[in-house]
Amino acid sequence: MENAKNLIKNITHAEVHDIGDLVDYREGRVESRTLAQGKNVTLTLFAFDKGEEISAHSSPGDALVQILDGEAEITVGDRKFRLKAGQMIVMPAGIPHALYAVERFKMFLAVVFNP
């Protein structure tokens, strides 16, 4: 049921999915699958191997991270948080943040930008 006008990509529509199965772990890597990327929102799935990280950076949009599997250390500003499957955090726009795989983990990332 996909067509050229679909706003959500890289996933079949009108089908049930296990979100954790949509991105795979790869040794020594961070893998991602972008589901939507637009002016106002991006939706991306990530799989981090243990010890992998995304270094400190900031975004012009609010970023919501939902941990799907494993354990991550997420730094927001000067605060560190340990998140496990089922937990989520918002990383505010303009505040530096970083992610580190304490154990390998998967996450869903939604970033919302001011129109």
Biopython code that builds the backbone (N, CA, C, O; Angstrom):
import numpy as np
from Bio.PDB.StructureBuilder import StructureBuilder

atoms = [
    (1, "MET", "N", (0.820, -1.205, 0.000)),
    (1, "MET", "CA", (0.000, 0.000, 0.000)),
    (1, "MET", "C", (0.859, 1.261, 0.000)),
    (1, "MET", "O", (0.413, 2.313, 0.458)),
    (2, "GLU", "N", (2.055, 1.166, -0.497)),
    (2, "GLU", "CA", (2.906, 2.351, -0.560)),
    (2, "GLU", "C", (2.709, 3.053, -1.888)),
    (2, "GLU", "O", (2.419, 2.420, -2.904)),
    (3, "ASN", "N", (2.868, 4.369, -1.870)),
    (3, "ASN", "CA", (2.840, 5.149, -3.104)),
    (3, "ASN", "C", (3.813, 6.308, -2.976)),
    (3, "ASN", "O", (4.378, 6.534, -1.906)),
    (4, "ALA", "N", (4.005, 7.030, -4.044)),
    (4, "ALA", "CA", (5.002, 8.101, -4.075)),
    (4, "ALA", "C", (4.689, 9.237, -3.106)),
    (4, "ALA", "O", (5.574, 10.033, -2.792)),
    (5, "LYS", "N", (3.459, 9.328, -2.629)),
    (5, "LYS", "CA", (3.073, 10.425, -1.741)),
    (5, "LYS", "C", (3.195, 10.069, -0.265)),
    (5, "LYS", "O", (2.879, 10.895, 0.591)),
    (6, "ASN", "N", (3.646, 8.861, 0.052)),
    (6, "ASN", "CA", (3.777, 8.471, 1.451)),
    (6, "ASN", "C", (4.760, 9.381, 2.159)),
    (6, "ASN", "O", (5.853, 9.636, 1.652)),
    (7, "LEU", "N", (4.383, 9.866, 3.314)),
    (7, "LEU", "CA", (5.251, 10.712, 4.125)),
    (7, "LEU", "C", (6.173, 9.883, 5.010)),
    (7, "LEU", "O", (7.262, 10.326, 5.374)),
    (8, "ILE", "N", (5.729, 8.678, 5.351)),
    (8, "ILE", "CA", (6.561, 7.756, 6.128)),
    (8, "ILE", "C", (7.119, 6.724, 5.152)),
    (8, "ILE", "O", (6.371, 6.049, 4.444)),
    (9, "LYS", "N", (8.448, 6.615, 5.129)),
    (9, "LYS", "CA", (9.165, 5.788, 4.149)),
    (9, "LYS", "C", (9.877, 4.626, 4.827)),
    (9, "LYS", "O", (9.910, 4.529, 6.054)),
    (10, "ASN", "N", (10.444, 3.747, 4.008)),
    (10, "ASN", "CA", (11.305, 2.647, 4.456)),
    (10, "ASN", "C", (10.609, 1.675, 5.397)),
    (10, "ASN", "O", (11.246, 1.036, 6.235)),
    (11, "ILE", "N", (9.288, 1.572, 5.246)),
    (11, "ILE", "CA", (8.484, 0.648, 6.040)),
    (11, "ILE", "C", (7.198, 0.391, 5.252)),
    (11, "ILE", "O", (6.636, 1.310, 4.656)),
    (12, "THR", "N", (6.736, -0.862, 5.252)),
    (12, "THR", "CA", (5.489, -1.134, 4.548)),
    (12, "THR", "C", (4.317, -0.549, 5.326)),
    (12, "THR", "O", (4.303, -0.561, 6.557)),
    (13, "HIS", "N", (3.360, -0.049, 4.605)),
    (13, "HIS", "CA", (2.179, 0.575, 5.208)),
    (13, "HIS", "C", (1.060, -0.457, 5.360)),
    (13, "HIS", "O", (1.044, -1.480, 4.676)),
    (14, "ALA", "N", (0.144, -0.173, 6.253)),
    (14, "ALA", "CA", (-1.017, -1.034, 6.513)),
    (14, "ALA", "C", (-0.586, -2.463, 6.823)),
    (14, "ALA", "O", (-1.190, -3.429, 6.356)),
    (15, "GLU", "N", (0.478, -2.574, 7.625)),
    (15, "GLU", "CA", (1.007, -3.862, 8.060)),
    (15, "GLU", "C", (1.496, -3.705, 9.490)),
    (15, "GLU", "O", (1.990, -2.641, 9.863)),
    (16, "VAL", "N", (1.364, -4.749, 10.290)),
    (16, "VAL", "CA", (1.830, -4.717, 11.678)),
    (16, "VAL", "C", (3.326, -5.000, 11.702)),
    (16, "VAL", "O", (3.795, -5.921, 11.034)),
    (17, "HIS", "N", (4.083, -4.209, 12.473)),
    (17, "HIS", "CA", (5.530, -4.362, 12.591)),
    (17, "HIS", "C", (5.930, -4.432, 14.055)),
    (17, "HIS", "O", (5.299, -3.810, 14.909)),
    (18, "ASP", "N", (6.980, -5.191, 14.343)),
    (18, "ASP", "CA", (7.639, -5.136, 15.638)),
    (18, "ASP", "C", (8.748, -4.105, 15.462)),
    (18, "ASP", "O", (9.706, -4.348, 14.729)),
    (19, "ILE", "N", (8.627, -2.967, 16.120)),
    (19, "ILE", "CA", (9.536, -1.842, 15.890)),
    (19, "ILE", "C", (11.005, -2.218, 16.087)),
    (19, "ILE", "O", (11.875, -1.702, 15.385)),
    (20, "GLY", "N", (11.284, -3.105, 17.028)),
    (20, "GLY", "CA", (12.660, -3.516, 17.273)),
    (20, "GLY", "C", (13.268, -4.330, 16.145)),
    (20, "GLY", "O", (14.490, -4.433, 16.044)),
    (21, "ASP", "N", (12.425, -4.912, 15.290)),
    (21, "ASP", "CA", (12.919, -5.711, 14.169)),
    (21, "ASP", "C", (13.232, -4.870, 12.933)),
    (21, "ASP", "O", (13.732, -5.400, 11.941)),
    (22, "LEU", "N", (12.951, -3.587, 12.976)),
    (22, "LEU", "CA", (13.132, -2.734, 11.794)),
    (22, "LEU", "C", (14.550, -2.203, 11.631)),
    (22, "LEU", "O", (14.871, -1.610, 10.601)),
    (23, "VAL", "N", (15.404, -2.408, 12.632)),
    (23, "VAL", "CA", (16.815, -2.020, 12.530)),
    (23, "VAL", "C", (17.623, -3.090, 13.267)),
    (23, "VAL", "O", (17.238, -3.543, 14.345)),
    (24, "ASP", "N", (18.744, -3.485, 12.668)),
    (24, "ASP", "CA", (19.544, -4.580, 13.209)),
    (24, "ASP", "C", (20.844, -4.083, 13.825)),
    (24, "ASP", "O", (21.400, -3.066, 13.410)),
    (25, "TYR", "N", (21.316, -4.822, 14.825)),
    (25, "TYR", "CA", (22.637, -4.559, 15.393)),
    (25, "TYR", "C", (23.709, -5.006, 14.408)),
    (25, "TYR", "O", (23.553, -6.018, 13.725)),
    (26, "ARG", "N", (24.813, -4.233, 14.338)),
    (26, "ARG", "CA", (25.981, -4.635, 13.570)),
    (26, "ARG", "C", (27.205, -4.341, 14.413)),
    (26, "ARG", "O", (27.336, -3.262, 14.990)),
    (27, "GLU", "N", (28.098, -5.312, 14.477)),
    (27, "GLU", "CA", (29.285, -5.200, 15.316)),
    (27, "GLU", "C", (30.083, -3.940, 14.987)),
    (27, "GLU", "O", (30.426, -3.677, 13.835)),
    (28, "GLY", "N", (30.373, -3.156, 16.063)),
    (28, "GLY", "CA", (31.205, -1.972, 15.925)),
    (28, "GLY", "C", (30.568, -0.814, 15.190)),
    (28, "GLY", "O", (31.267, 0.076, 14.708)),
    (29, "ARG", "N", (29.235, -0.815, 15.097)),
    (29, "ARG", "CA", (28.567, 0.220, 14.298)),
    (29, "ARG", "C", (27.331, 0.787, 14.986)),
    (29, "ARG", "O", (26.794, 0.219, 15.937)),
    (30, "VAL", "N", (26.910, 1.924, 14.465)),
    (30, "VAL", "CA", (25.601, 2.499, 14.761)),
    (30, "VAL", "C", (24.817, 2.397, 13.460)),
    (30, "VAL", "O", (25.218, 2.971, 12.447)),
    (31, "GLU", "N", (23.719, 1.680, 13.479)),
    (31, "GLU", "CA", (22.871, 1.528, 12.299)),
    (31, "GLU", "C", (21.628, 2.389, 12.465)),
    (31, "GLU", "O", (21.172, 2.620, 13.585)),
    (32, "SER", "N", (21.079, 2.866, 11.345)),
    (32, "SER", "CA", (19.867, 3.679, 11.427)),
    (32, "SER", "C", (18.943, 3.390, 10.251)),
    (32, "SER", "O", (19.372, 2.916, 9.200)),
    (33, "ARG", "N", (17.669, 3.688, 10.457)),
    (33, "ARG", "CA", (16.656, 3.625, 9.406)),
    (33, "ARG", "C", (15.776, 4.847, 9.564)),
    (33, "ARG", "O", (15.073, 4.985, 10.565)),
    (34, "THR", "N", (15.810, 5.731, 8.588)),
    (34, "THR", "CA", (14.986, 6.940, 8.609)),
    (34, "THR", "C", (13.599, 6.594, 8.104)),
    (34, "THR", "O", (13.445, 6.035, 7.018)),
    (35, "LEU", "N", (12.595, 6.926, 8.893)),
    (35, "LEU", "CA", (11.207, 6.674, 8.516)),
    (35, "LEU", "C", (10.536, 7.916, 7.945)),
    (35, "LEU", "O", (9.657, 7.813, 7.089)),
    (36, "ALA", "N", (10.948, 9.086, 8.415)),
    (36, "ALA", "CA", (10.398, 10.340, 7.892)),
    (36, "ALA", "C", (11.417, 11.446, 8.127)),
    (36, "ALA", "O", (12.077, 11.499, 9.165)),
    (37, "GLN", "N", (11.527, 12.326, 7.142)),
    (37, "GLN", "CA", (12.429, 13.473, 7.281)),
    (37, "GLN", "C", (11.802, 14.633, 6.535)),
    (37, "GLN", "O", (11.678, 14.624, 5.310)),
    (38, "GLY", "N", (11.410, 15.630, 7.309)),
    (38, "GLY", "CA", (10.759, 16.783, 6.718)),
    (38, "GLY", "C", (11.140, 18.059, 7.438)),
    (38, "GLY", "O", (11.995, 18.065, 8.325)),
    (39, "LYS", "N", (10.494, 19.129, 7.043)),
    (39, "LYS", "CA", (10.771, 20.447, 7.618)),
    (39, "LYS", "C", (10.413, 20.517, 9.101)),
    (39, "LYS", "O", (11.073, 21.219, 9.867)),
    (40, "ASN", "N", (9.365, 19.787, 9.509)),
    (40, "ASN", "CA", (8.863, 19.900, 10.876)),
    (40, "ASN", "C", (9.151, 18.707, 11.772)),
    (40, "ASN", "O", (9.066, 18.824, 12.995)),
    (41, "VAL", "N", (9.491, 17.556, 11.187)),
    (41, "VAL", "CA", (9.695, 16.350, 11.997)),
    (41, "VAL", "C", (10.619, 15.359, 11.285)),
    (41, "VAL", "O", (10.617, 15.250, 10.058)),
    (42, "THR", "N", (11.413, 14.638, 12.095)),
    (42, "THR", "CA", (12.148, 13.479, 11.594)),
    (42, "THR", "C", (11.860, 12.303, 12.528)),
    (42, "THR", "O", (11.723, 12.477, 13.739)),
    (43, "LEU", "N", (11.771, 11.111, 11.951)),
    (43, "LEU", "CA", (11.554, 9.885, 12.704)),
    (43, "LEU", "C", (12.624, 8.892, 12.258)),
    (43, "LEU", "O", (12.735, 8.583, 11.071)),
    (44, "THR", "N", (13.412, 8.393, 13.213)),
    (44, "THR", "CA", (14.521, 7.506, 12.875)),
    (44, "THR", "C", (14.659, 6.412, 13.922)),
    (44, "THR", "O", (14.480, 6.656, 15.116)),
    (45, "LEU", "N", (14.978, 5.209, 13.469)),
    (45, "LEU", "CA", (15.303, 4.091, 14.350)),
    (45, "LEU", "C", (16.813, 3.902, 14.332)),
    (45, "LEU", "O", (17.451, 4.043, 13.288)),
    (46, "PHE", "N", (17.386, 3.578, 15.500)),
    (46, "PHE", "CA", (18.825, 3.358, 15.621)),
    (46, "PHE", "C", (19.099, 2.062, 16.360)),
    (46, "PHE", "O", (18.317, 1.646, 17.214)),
    (47, "ALA", "N", (20.231, 1.415, 16.021)),
    (47, "ALA", "CA", (20.764, 0.274, 16.769)),
    (47, "ALA", "C", (22.243, 0.554, 17.006)),
    (47, "ALA", "O", (23.013, 0.685, 16.054)),
    (48, "PHE", "N", (22.643, 0.647, 18.277)),
    (48, "PHE", "CA", (24.025, 0.917, 18.672)),
    (48, "PHE", "C", (24.656, -0.362, 19.201)),
    (48, "PHE", "O", (24.081, -1.016, 20.071)),
    (49, "ASP", "N", (25.820, -0.728, 18.694)),
    (49, "ASP", "CA", (26.563, -1.815, 19.297)),
    (49, "ASP", "C", (27.167, -1.313, 20.615)),
    (49, "ASP", "O", (27.370, -0.111, 20.788)),
    (50, "LYS", "N", (27.451, -2.228, 21.534)),
    (50, "LYS", "CA", (28.033, -1.852, 22.824)),
    (50, "LYS", "C", (29.301, -1.026, 22.616)),
    (50, "LYS", "O", (30.171, -1.385, 21.824)),
    (51, "GLY", "N", (29.386, 0.095, 23.350)),
    (51, "GLY", "CA", (30.555, 0.965, 23.288)),
    (51, "GLY", "C", (30.495, 2.018, 22.202)),
    (51, "GLY", "O", (31.339, 2.913, 22.173)),
    (52, "GLU", "N", (29.521, 1.939, 21.306)),
    (52, "GLU", "CA", (29.387, 2.956, 20.251)),
    (52, "GLU", "C", (28.704, 4.193, 20.823)),
    (52, "GLU", "O", (28.014, 4.127, 21.841)),
    (53, "GLU", "N", (28.909, 5.315, 20.151)),
    (53, "GLU", "CA", (28.337, 6.562, 20.671)),
    (53, "GLU", "C", (28.106, 7.571, 19.571)),
    (53, "GLU", "O", (28.644, 7.455, 18.470)),
    (54, "ILE", "N", (27.298, 8.562, 19.891)),
    (54, "ILE", "CA", (27.165, 9.785, 19.099)),
    (54, "ILE", "C", (27.623, 10.886, 20.028)),
    (54, "ILE", "O", (27.041, 11.095, 21.093)),
    (55, "SER", "N", (28.678, 11.597, 19.620)),
    (55, "SER", "CA", (29.276, 12.609, 20.485)),
    (55, "SER", "C", (28.361, 13.825, 20.642)),
    (55, "SER", "O", (27.372, 13.974, 19.925)),
    (56, "ALA", "N", (28.712, 14.684, 21.590)),
    (56, "ALA", "CA", (27.886, 15.840, 21.942)),
    (56, "ALA", "C", (27.632, 16.729, 20.728)),
    (56, "ALA", "O", (28.543, 17.068, 19.972)),
    (57, "HIS", "N", (26.389, 17.085, 20.575)),
    (57, "HIS", "CA", (25.938, 17.985, 19.515)),
    (57, "HIS", "C", (24.609, 18.587, 19.967)),
    (57, "HIS", "O", (24.036, 18.144, 20.963)),
    (58, "SER", "N", (24.123, 19.574, 19.257)),
    (58, "SER", "CA", (22.802, 20.122, 19.581)),
    (58, "SER", "C", (21.955, 20.126, 18.317)),
    (58, "SER", "O", (22.466, 20.001, 17.204)),
    (59, "SER", "N", (20.671, 20.268, 18.511)),
    (59, "SER", "CA", (19.710, 20.253, 17.416)),
    (59, "SER", "C", (18.801, 21.467, 17.537)),
    (59, "SER", "O", (18.535, 21.930, 18.647)),
    (60, "PRO", "N", (18.321, 21.990, 16.415)),
    (60, "PRO", "CA", (17.370, 23.097, 16.486)),
    (60, "PRO", "C", (15.955, 22.655, 16.873)),
    (60, "PRO", "O", (15.066, 23.490, 17.039)),
    (61, "GLY", "N", (15.747, 21.324, 17.017)),
    (61, "GLY", "CA", (14.438, 20.817, 17.407)),
    (61, "GLY", "C", (14.505, 20.023, 18.696)),
    (61, "GLY", "O", (15.577, 19.567, 19.096)),
    (62, "ASP", "N", (13.357, 19.855, 19.352)),
    (62, "ASP", "CA", (13.261, 18.980, 20.522)),
    (62, "ASP", "C", (13.347, 17.534, 20.041)),
    (62, "ASP", "O", (12.663, 17.149, 19.092)),
    (63, "ALA", "N", (14.193, 16.731, 20.702)),
    (63, "ALA", "CA", (14.395, 15.338, 20.317)),
    (63, "ALA", "C", (13.881, 14.419, 21.416)),
    (63, "ALA", "O", (14.313, 14.512, 22.565)),
    (64, "LEU", "N", (12.957, 13.531, 21.059)),
    (64, "LEU", "CA", (12.419, 12.555, 21.993)),
    (64, "LEU", "C", (13.045, 11.201, 21.661)),
    (64, "LEU", "O", (12.957, 10.738, 20.524)),
    (65, "VAL", "N", (13.674, 10.569, 22.648)),
    (65, "VAL", "CA", (14.283, 9.251, 22.487)),
    (65, "VAL", "C", (13.499, 8.244, 23.316)),
    (65, "VAL", "O", (13.267, 8.452, 24.507)),
    (66, "GLN", "N", (13.092, 7.148, 22.675)),
    (66, "GLN", "CA", (12.429, 6.019, 23.334)),
    (66, "GLN", "C", (13.359, 4.823, 23.196)),
    (66, "GLN", "O", (13.657, 4.398, 22.080)),
    (67, "ILE", "N", (13.824, 4.270, 24.325)),
    (67, "ILE", "CA", (14.701, 3.102, 24.295)),
    (67, "ILE", "C", (13.839, 1.856, 24.071)),
    (67, "ILE", "O", (12.873, 1.618, 24.796)),
    (68, "LEU", "N", (14.200, 1.069, 23.060)),
    (68, "LEU", "CA", (13.434, -0.123, 22.693)),
    (68, "LEU", "C", (14.044, -1.401, 23.254)),
    (68, "LEU", "O", (13.335, -2.372, 23.519)),
    (69, "ASP", "N", (15.380, -1.394, 23.435)),
    (69, "ASP", "CA", (16.101, -2.588, 23.853)),
    (69, "ASP", "C", (17.445, -2.152, 24.402)),
    (69, "ASP", "O", (18.010, -1.169, 23.922)),
    (70, "GLY", "N", (17.971, -2.851, 25.390)),
    (70, "GLY", "CA", (19.308, -2.575, 25.893)),
    (70, "GLY", "C", (19.376, -1.425, 26.878)),
    (70, "GLY", "O", (18.400, -1.101, 27.555)),
    (71, "GLU", "N", (20.572, -0.805, 26.946)),
    (71, "GLU", "CA", (20.800, 0.267, 27.929)),
    (71, "GLU", "C", (21.710, 1.338, 27.348)),
    (71, "GLU", "O", (22.741, 1.041, 26.746)),
    (72, "ALA", "N", (21.308, 2.594, 27.540)),
    (72, "ALA", "CA", (22.054, 3.741, 27.017)),
    (72, "ALA", "C", (22.344, 4.737, 28.120)),
    (72, "ALA", "O", (21.584, 4.874, 29.079)),
    (73, "GLU", "N", (23.469, 5.436, 27.961)),
    (73, "GLU", "CA", (23.745, 6.607, 28.786)),
    (73, "GLU", "C", (23.545, 7.812, 27.880)),
    (73, "GLU", "O", (24.189, 7.942, 26.839)),
    (74, "ILE", "N", (22.650, 8.680, 28.290)),
    (74, "ILE", "CA", (22.336, 9.873, 27.506)),
    (74, "ILE", "C", (22.698, 11.087, 28.338)),
    (74, "ILE", "O", (22.267, 11.234, 29.482)),
    (75, "THR", "N", (23.501, 11.955, 27.739)),
    (75, "THR", "CA", (23.908, 13.194, 28.387)),
    (75, "THR", "C", (23.109, 14.336, 27.779)),
    (75, "THR", "O", (23.046, 14.485, 26.558)),
    (76, "VAL", "N", (22.500, 15.138, 28.640)),
    (76, "VAL", "CA", (21.765, 16.328, 28.211)),
    (76, "VAL", "C", (22.343, 17.489, 29.005)),
    (76, "VAL", "O", (22.197, 17.548, 30.226)),
    (77, "GLY", "N", (23.004, 18.419, 28.305)),
    (77, "GLY", "CA", (23.705, 19.488, 29.009)),
    (77, "GLY", "C", (24.803, 18.866, 29.851)),
    (77, "GLY", "O", (25.665, 18.160, 29.326)),
    (78, "ASP", "N", (24.781, 19.124, 31.173)),
    (78, "ASP", "CA", (25.799, 18.548, 32.053)),
    (78, "ASP", "C", (25.252, 17.404, 32.911)),
    (78, "ASP", "O", (25.886, 16.999, 33.885)),
    (79, "ARG", "N", (24.057, 16.878, 32.544)),
    (79, "ARG", "CA", (23.438, 15.773, 33.300)),
    (79, "ARG", "C", (23.509, 14.478, 32.510)),
    (79, "ARG", "O", (23.303, 14.464, 31.296)),
    (80, "LYS", "N", (23.806, 13.374, 33.222)),
    (80, "LYS", "CA", (23.852, 12.050, 32.609)),
    (80, "LYS", "C", (22.670, 11.222, 33.109)),
    (80, "LYS", "O", (22.314, 11.268, 34.286)),
    (81, "PHE", "N", (22.073, 10.468, 32.192)),
    (81, "PHE", "CA", (20.919, 9.624, 32.505)),
    (81, "PHE", "C", (21.181, 8.222, 31.967)),
    (81, "PHE", "O", (21.742, 8.064, 30.883)),
    (82, "ARG", "N", (20.774, 7.203, 32.729)),
    (82, "ARG", "CA", (20.831, 5.809, 32.272)),
    (82, "ARG", "C", (19.409, 5.404, 31.912)),
    (82, "ARG", "O", (18.510, 5.471, 32.750)),
    (83, "LEU", "N", (19.203, 4.986, 30.676)),
    (83, "LEU", "CA", (17.879, 4.581, 30.232)),
    (83, "LEU", "C", (17.902, 3.133, 29.770)),
    (83, "LEU", "O", (18.868, 2.669, 29.164)),
    (84, "LYS", "N", (16.807, 2.425, 30.075)),
    (84, "LYS", "CA", (16.630, 1.033, 29.662)),
    (84, "LYS", "C", (15.360, 0.928, 28.830)),
    (84, "LYS", "O", (14.596, 1.885, 28.708)),
    (85, "ALA", "N", (15.153, -0.250, 28.264)),
    (85, "ALA", "CA", (13.988, -0.494, 27.417)),
    (85, "ALA", "C", (12.706, -0.014, 28.095)),
    (85, "ALA", "O", (12.465, -0.288, 29.270)),
    (86, "GLY", "N", (11.900, 0.703, 27.334)),
    (86, "GLY", "CA", (10.631, 1.217, 27.835)),
    (86, "GLY", "C", (10.714, 2.637, 28.358)),
    (86, "GLY", "O", (9.682, 3.273, 28.571)),
    (87, "GLN", "N", (11.924, 3.151, 28.573)),
    (87, "GLN", "CA", (12.070, 4.514, 29.093)),
    (87, "GLN", "C", (12.327, 5.498, 27.953)),
    (87, "GLN", "O", (12.801, 5.125, 26.880)),
    (88, "MET", "N", (12.001, 6.762, 28.215)),
    (88, "MET", "CA", (12.197, 7.805, 27.215)),
    (88, "MET", "C", (12.654, 9.093, 27.866)),
    (88, "MET", "O", (12.509, 9.287, 29.073)),
    (89, "ILE", "N", (13.215, 9.978, 27.037)),
    (89, "ILE", "CA", (13.689, 11.271, 27.512)),
    (89, "ILE", "C", (13.560, 12.279, 26.378)),
    (89, "ILE", "O", (13.666, 11.925, 25.204)),
    (90, "VAL", "N", (13.330, 13.538, 26.738)),
    (90, "VAL", "CA", (13.332, 14.624, 25.757)),
    (90, "VAL", "C", (14.629, 15.401, 25.919)),
    (90, "VAL", "O", (14.993, 15.822, 27.017)),
    (91, "MET", "N", (15.311, 15.579, 24.807)),
    (91, "MET", "CA", (16.533, 16.380, 24.767)),
    (91, "MET", "C", (16.131, 17.705, 24.123)),
    (91, "MET", "O", (15.867, 17.748, 22.921)),
    (92, "PRO", "N", (16.081, 18.792, 24.908)),
    (92, "PRO", "CA", (15.562, 20.063, 24.407)),
    (92, "PRO", "C", (16.409, 20.674, 23.290)),
    (92, "PRO", "O", (17.626, 20.494, 23.238)),
    (93, "ALA", "N", (15.744, 21.389, 22.414)),
    (93, "ALA", "CA", (16.407, 22.104, 21.319)),
    (93, "ALA", "C", (17.491, 23.024, 21.874)),
    (93, "ALA", "O", (17.309, 23.673, 22.904)),
    (94, "GLY", "N", (18.611, 23.067, 21.176)),
    (94, "GLY", "CA", (19.679, 23.994, 21.526)),
    (94, "GLY", "C", (20.576, 23.562, 22.672)),
    (94, "GLY", "O", (21.574, 24.228, 22.948)),
    (95, "ILE", "N", (20.247, 22.457, 23.354)),
    (95, "ILE", "CA", (21.057, 21.967, 24.475)),
    (95, "ILE", "C", (21.922, 20.806, 23.968)),
    (95, "ILE", "O", (21.387, 19.857, 23.396)),
    (96, "PRO", "N", (23.239, 20.858, 24.164)),
    (96, "PRO", "CA", (24.081, 19.744, 23.708)),
    (96, "PRO", "C", (23.670, 18.436, 24.378)),
    (96, "PRO", "O", (23.344, 18.393, 25.564)),
    (97, "HIS", "N", (23.699, 17.365, 23.569)),
    (97, "HIS", "CA", (23.376, 16.035, 24.082)),
    (97, "HIS", "C", (24.250, 15.004, 23.380)),
    (97, "HIS", "O", (24.750, 15.238, 22.280)),
    (98, "ALA", "N", (24.427, 13.850, 24.039)),
    (98, "ALA", "CA", (25.249, 12.765, 23.509)),
    (98, "ALA", "C", (24.629, 11.444, 23.932)),
    (98, "ALA", "O", (23.878, 11.379, 24.905)),
    (99, "LEU", "N", (24.956, 10.376, 23.180)),
    (99, "LEU", "CA", (24.442, 9.047, 23.479)),
    (99, "LEU", "C", (25.589, 8.047, 23.478)),
    (99, "LEU", "O", (26.472, 8.102, 22.621)),
    (100, "TYR", "N", (25.569, 7.130, 24.447)),
    (100, "TYR", "CA", (26.609, 6.120, 24.576)),
    (100, "TYR", "C", (25.963, 4.778, 24.902)),
    (100, "TYR", "O", (25.083, 4.700, 25.759)),
    (101, "ALA", "N", (26.398, 3.728, 24.222)),
    (101, "ALA", "CA", (25.839, 2.385, 24.433)),
    (101, "ALA", "C", (26.552, 1.670, 25.573)),
    (101, "ALA", "O", (27.606, 1.066, 25.375)),
    (102, "VAL", "N", (25.969, 1.744, 26.772)),
    (102, "VAL", "CA", (26.472, 1.000, 27.930)),
    (102, "VAL", "C", (26.412, -0.489, 27.588)),
    (102, "VAL", "O", (27.370, -1.226, 27.818)),
    (103, "GLU", "N", (25.301, -0.911, 27.050)),
    (103, "GLU", "CA", (25.085, -2.217, 26.425)),
    (103, "GLU", "C", (24.533, -1.884, 25.044)),
    (103, "GLU", "O", (24.098, -0.758, 24.803)),
    (104, "ARG", "N", (24.547, -2.840, 24.153)),
    (104, "ARG", "CA", (23.960, -2.506, 22.862)),
    (104, "ARG", "C", (22.497, -2.126, 23.092)),
    (104, "ARG", "O", (21.820, -2.692, 23.950)),
    (105, "PHE", "N", (22.027, -1.158, 22.310)),
    (105, "PHE", "CA", (20.648, -0.713, 22.487)),
    (105, "PHE", "C", (20.049, -0.244, 21.171)),
    (105, "PHE", "O", (20.750, 0.133, 20.231)),
    (106, "LYS", "N", (18.711, -0.284, 21.146)),
    (106, "LYS", "CA", (17.946, 0.248, 20.027)),
    (106, "LYS", "C", (17.075, 1.376, 20.543)),
    (106, "LYS", "O", (16.611, 1.359, 21.683)),
    (107, "MET", "N", (16.863, 2.366, 19.670)),
    (107, "MET", "CA", (16.029, 3.493, 20.079)),
    (107, "MET", "C", (15.225, 4.015, 18.905)),
    (107, "MET", "O", (15.594, 3.844, 17.743)),
    (108, "PHE", "N", (14.116, 4.657, 19.240)),
    (108, "PHE", "CA", (13.305, 5.398, 18.285)),
    (108, "PHE", "C", (13.518, 6.866, 18.607)),
    (108, "PHE", "O", (13.399, 7.277, 19.761)),
    (109, "LEU", "N", (13.833, 7.657, 17.591)),
    (109, "LEU", "CA", (14.088, 9.088, 17.754)),
    (109, "LEU", "C", (13.071, 9.883, 16.956)),
    (109, "LEU", "O", (12.906, 9.668, 15.755)),
    (110, "ALA", "N", (12.395, 10.796, 17.622)),
    (110, "ALA", "CA", (11.490, 11.747, 16.956)),
    (110, "ALA", "C", (12.000, 13.145, 17.259)),
    (110, "ALA", "O", (12.147, 13.512, 18.424)),
    (111, "VAL", "N", (12.270, 13.925, 16.227)),
    (111, "VAL", "CA", (12.711, 15.302, 16.409)),
    (111, "VAL", "C", (11.655, 16.205, 15.813)),
    (111, "VAL", "O", (11.255, 16.044, 14.660)),
    (112, "VAL", "N", (11.201, 17.173, 16.625)),
    (112, "VAL", "CA", (10.152, 18.107, 16.195)),
    (112, "VAL", "C", (10.782, 19.492, 16.114)),
    (112, "VAL", "O", (11.396, 19.971, 17.067)),
    (113, "PHE", "N", (10.617, 20.120, 14.962)),
    (113, "PHE", "CA", (11.185, 21.445, 14.704)),
    (113, "PHE", "C", (10.095, 22.491, 14.691)),
    (113, "PHE", "O", (8.948, 22.204, 14.347)),
    (114, "ASN", "N", (10.456, 23.710, 15.068)),
    (114, "ASN", "CA", (9.534, 24.840, 15.025)),
    (114, "ASN", "C", (9.307, 25.208, 13.559)),
    (114, "ASN", "O", (10.264, 25.480, 12.835)),
    (115, "PRO", "N", (8.045, 25.219, 13.118)),
    (115, "PRO", "CA", (7.771, 25.524, 11.698)),
    (115, "PRO", "C", (8.189, 26.933, 11.308)),
    (115, "PRO", "O", (8.022, 27.329, 10.155)),
]
sb = StructureBuilder()
sb.init_structure("model")
sb.init_model(0)
sb.init_chain("A")
sb.init_seg("    ")
for serial, (resi, resn, name, xyz) in enumerate(atoms, 1):
    if name == "N":
        sb.init_residue(resn, " ", resi, " ")
    sb.init_atom(name, np.array(xyz, "f"), 0.0, 1.0, " ", f" {name:<3s}", serial, name[0])
structure = sb.get_structure()
